[in-house]
Amino acid sequence: MNVGFLASGRGSNFKAIADHVRLKVLKDVDLRIVVSNNEKAKVLELAKDYGVDSVVFPYDKANREDFERKAIDEMEKYGVELVVLAGFDRILTPLFIRHYKWRSINIHPSILPAFPGLNAQEQAWKYGVRFSGCTIHYVTEGVDVGPIIVQEVVGVKWADTAETLADRILVYEHRMFPRAVQMIADKIVEPPEPGDRKVKMVLTGEEWVEWEKEWDKRQEKYVVFQEEEWEKAGKPLKSLL
């Protein structure tokens, strides 16, 4: 499955997916192109490091569709089958969303439908919830309202700040986003029926259990790598999680 990215910033979720490919955790997935609206985005450096092509197109709020047409043309050149929004800081118009209907996904740092929009981690912390998390969903016309593919619940500790909660959620974002990509590549989930919003699971109960076991076993390589990276950054996961 050929994957393209829309990204505007540091690209941590792009990196997580790229590391899953590099470690051969993600299978039958080819990262083809990163399209950005920000020429200074760190994700562009990451794309170069991982051998993924990238391009930047200017973004005019008064003519959002001009950027999207160029992005679509670029994605089509690379045969993109799935578009991943990895920290894209602009709201897409129906032009792009309809072109990639059921072929684009996004991640949000909360358990949707709770705390949509910006600064979801801080929203959750200020509200005083005891659990938050992350959600991977299909992109539809509306902010953070698309059908949910996977979610991960993350506990909120009494000693948390908005920043430590955001870090803890990010750890699981980096594990769950690649999982959703693999589910789509393996064709084990399907979009909802018209008039419904529940994503359909193709596998039977036992088949799904076996798929999860296989995925978790493969992902152990990434978890070890992730632990080493966070340790180097001075944020050991044993303390954070």
Secondary structure, DSSP 8 states (H G I E B T S, - for coil): -EEEEEE-S--HHHHHHHHHHHTT-S-S-EEEEEEES-TT-HHHHHHHHTT-EEEE----GGGHHHHHHHHHHHHHHTT-SEEEESS--S---HHHHHHTTTSEEEEESSSTTSS-SS-HHHHHHHHT-SEEEEEEEE--SSTT-S-EEEEEEEE--TT--HHHHHHHHHHHHHHHHHHHHHHHHTT-EE---TT----EE-S-HHHHHHHHHHHHHHHHHHHHHHHHHHHHTT--HHHH-
